[in-house]
């Protein structure tokens, strides 16, 4: 009788990974609590003083958060290289706790703005947490472990809005921000006790990092890359505008929409994105191909935005949210893959950095444009514009596919 081969044993995760992972999850839960309820909170507390410029002011809060991250993230990274990952992460969690409490206690809009700037600067530590994972992850497992870090973001953005909605119901308008402050503070205390210091970890067989500084101009001209980066910029611009004005649109345009409703709406988005990215993207990419899936995802988001612009009740609102979340779930990871897979490995870091800087700029400008459209044109105007932008982005990928196909054909012929 033939002996059965033993089942392969699953390789253990690096020591300290789960502590880092849970630190990120809890941080994202605190962030997710505040985002859906911020717009309704500002309208209820300061709407009378802000008047017809409410949309612009609410969007300014989102832009301020992203601007602070754009400025502070490189500084956080350098500090973590010098002093260690753990002290920077702990300091940032404490900063988030202070910023959340200040938001809840604010008696003027300018205090909320200061709190969002401070919170954005504190949130820049997410890159440091990702660096901590890279410190302990062997190169051959780094992509898989970074994927698990991405799942941590999805969990946080799903659970956070639900907690925010419940806090609004039972504790009032300011309660979600106080809950977020407590969560961040407890997370900081746990991190002081449990979070490992990963800086300086030497992994077996890992070569020293090389910093490639040549060839970027040539890479920039490689087939399809400028257009792909433009697609990324347009999509990020449009989606960031949606995130900031959606909640005040809901209060003005959706029957029965409350601060609590905003939290549940973002739960729907978070669940759909998590399901799509966690279980569908891989198989869909194999079946349809990377760039076609990117194009379909962008067009699905465009349809979702168009339906959202027409919504006056939950009957259309829920399908709109499902469509735009599914489209975003398909397009976001395939966008990153499409860019990275067309860059030579020795130049990948430089050009991926260019993509991230473009996206940061889009997250600063998108909310401002959405707020202006909300105030000056109409409450549905930002979503109509977003639908057009996502459709344009989808069409731009057609030229990318054609150029890559031409290039492959020329290479084969040669």
Order of alpha helices (4+ residues) and beta strands (2+ residues): alpha-alpha-alpha-alpha-alpha-alpha-alpha-alpha-alpha-alpha-alpha-alpha-alpha-alpha-alpha
